[in-house]
Amino acid sequence: MAGYVLAHGYCFGCGALFSFNPVHVPSIGVHGVREPVCRACVERVNPQRITNGLAPIEPHPEAYEPCSEIELHYD
């Protein structure tokens, strides 16, 4: 029987504490470390991305939901 995982961390964009799926959450690379980004920040930056000719960030449908522990990769 598998359990579920819901990570908690601070958004790189706004600093808010939020819950997310550690496998699918949008993130940004900072000094070689992937930092999570909350839904509100994704929605806030997408209009500017589009204006700048970039594709909007489209979070995975499960980005802010729990994931099965089976999805986690232990290397």
Stockholm file with secondary structure:
# STOCKHOLM 1.0

chainA/1-75         MAGYVLAHGYCFGCGALFSFNPVHVPSIGVHGVREPVCRACVERVNPQRITNGLAPIEPHPEAYEPCSEIELHYD
#=GR chainA/1-75 SS CCCEECEEEECTTTCCEEEECTTTCCEEEETTEEEECCHHHHHHHHHHHHHTTCCCCCCCTTTTSCEEGGGCCCC
#=GC SS_cons        CCCEECEEEECTTTCCEEEECTTTCCEEEETTEEEECCHHHHHHHHHHHHHTTCCCCCCCTTTTSCEEGGGCCCC
//
